[in-house]
Amino acid sequence: MGERKVLNKYYPPDFDPAKLPRGKRPDHNSMKVRMMLPMSVQCKTCGTFMYKGTKFNMKKEDAQNETYLGIQIFRFYWRCSACAAEITMKTDPQNGDYNMELGATRNYEPWREKEQVTALNKAQREEEERGNAMKALENRTLDSKREMDIMTALDELQSLSARHSHVTPDQALAAIKRSGGVPEDEALAVEDEELIRQMLAQGRSKRLEDDADDDRAVSASGPGRPSGRSTGGAGPATAAEQNAADDPVLDVGTDGLIFSVKL
């Protein structure tokens, strides 16, 4: 069996290319192409959105008598993916873009408006400078001053970033405390003083509670019952003596055992 994928074809000796039948060129040089949408559009018939990058089988043709600086402008036809309405767009060599022609509207793109404003300002400036040397000199002076301001601001940012790159977290915290208006030593002294004040208040309240408990114990003992150990048979014992009397006394026996005796 012969080779199916041949690269060279056989031409007989009597081959005459002039006798080959010529194909008819289609009208307006139209052809079928498959391409992606260069922008997001909305169908005017059904309102369906077709987003940028969606692939369609399109028909491409030359726009009659439409060129830009000798560049041919092309027209593309495709159909809506929902209602099959015909949509057309043309190339825009002047702006390097596409223009919607029929059947759909292009979605709003903020960067296109910015580019249009920039191009309009540039055209106005060129119109003003045409034939006016003083205006051109003034514009160049403003441009150079603007560039110098930008470079100065950039140098300041770079120096500030270089200084901050060597700052440790401890140094940053110390700077924040200093900016608060209270020195670190003074803040620590105030904190220590507050802690001591709280401890003294707790101790004072505890002593008052102990004295109140002792008073209640004395009043509960009654007038005929001795309230504590007396010295020389004289009056009632004090609160300190009462506490001492309640404490157990440790004693050591003959066998070395320790036991307590409550007096």
Rosetta blueprint (number, residue, H / E / L):
1 M L
2 G L
3 E L
4 R L
5 K L
6 V L
7 L L
8 N L
9 K L
10 Y L
11 Y L
12 P L
13 P L
14 D L
15 F L
16 D L
17 P H
18 A H
19 K H
20 L L
21 P L
22 R L
23 G L
24 K L
25 R L
26 P L
27 D H
28 H H
29 N H
30 S L
31 M E
32 K E
33 V E
34 R E
35 M E
36 M E
37 L L
38 P L
39 M L
40 S L
41 V E
42 Q E
43 C E
44 K L
45 T L
46 C L
47 G L
48 T L
49 F E
50 M E
51 Y L
52 K L
53 G L
54 T L
55 K E
56 F E
57 N E
58 M E
59 K E
60 K E
61 E E
62 D E
63 A E
64 Q E
65 N E
66 E E
67 T E
68 Y E
69 L L
70 G L
71 I E
72 Q E
73 I E
74 F E
75 R E
76 F E
77 Y E
78 W E
79 R E
80 C L
81 S L
82 A L
83 C L
84 A L
85 A L
86 E E
87 I E
88 T E
89 M E
90 K E
91 T E
92 D E
93 P L
94 Q L
95 N L
96 G L
97 D E
98 Y E
99 N E
100 M E
101 E E
102 L E
103 G L
104 A E
105 T E
106 R E
107 N L
108 Y L
109 E L
110 P H
111 W H
112 R H
113 E H
114 K H
115 E H
116 Q H
117 V H
118 T H
119 A H
120 L H
121 N H
122 K H
123 A H
124 Q H
125 R H
126 E H
127 E H
128 E H
129 E H
130 R L
131 G L
132 N L
133 A H
134 M H
135 K H
136 A H
137 L H
138 E H
139 N H
140 R H
141 T H
142 L H
143 D H
144 S H
145 K H
146 R H
147 E H
148 M H
149 D H
150 I H
151 M H
152 T H
153 A H
154 L H
155 D H
156 E H
157 L H
158 Q H
159 S H
160 L H
161 S H
162 A H
163 R H
164 H H
165 S L
166 H L
167 V L
168 T L
169 P H
170 D H
171 Q H
172 A H
173 L H
174 A H
175 A H
176 I H
177 K H
178 R H
179 S H
180 G L
181 G L
182 V L
183 P L
184 E H
185 D H
186 E H
187 A H
188 L H
189 A H
190 V H
191 E H
192 D H
193 E H
194 E H
195 L H
196 I H
197 R H
198 Q H
199 M H
200 L H
201 A H
202 Q H
203 G H
204 R H
205 S H
206 K H
207 R H
208 L H
209 E H
210 D H
211 D H
212 A H
213 D H
214 D H
215 D H
216 R H
217 A H
218 V H
219 S H
220 A H
221 S H
222 G L
223 P L
224 G L
225 R L
226 P L
227 S L
228 G L
229 R L
230 S L
231 T L
232 G L
233 G L
234 A L
235 G L
236 P L
237 A L
238 T L
239 A H
240 A H
241 E H
242 Q H
243 N H
244 A H
245 A H
246 D H
247 D L
248 P L
249 V E
250 L E
251 D E
252 V E
253 G L
254 T L
255 D L
256 G L
257 L L
258 I E
259 F E
260 S E
261 V E
262 K L
263 L L
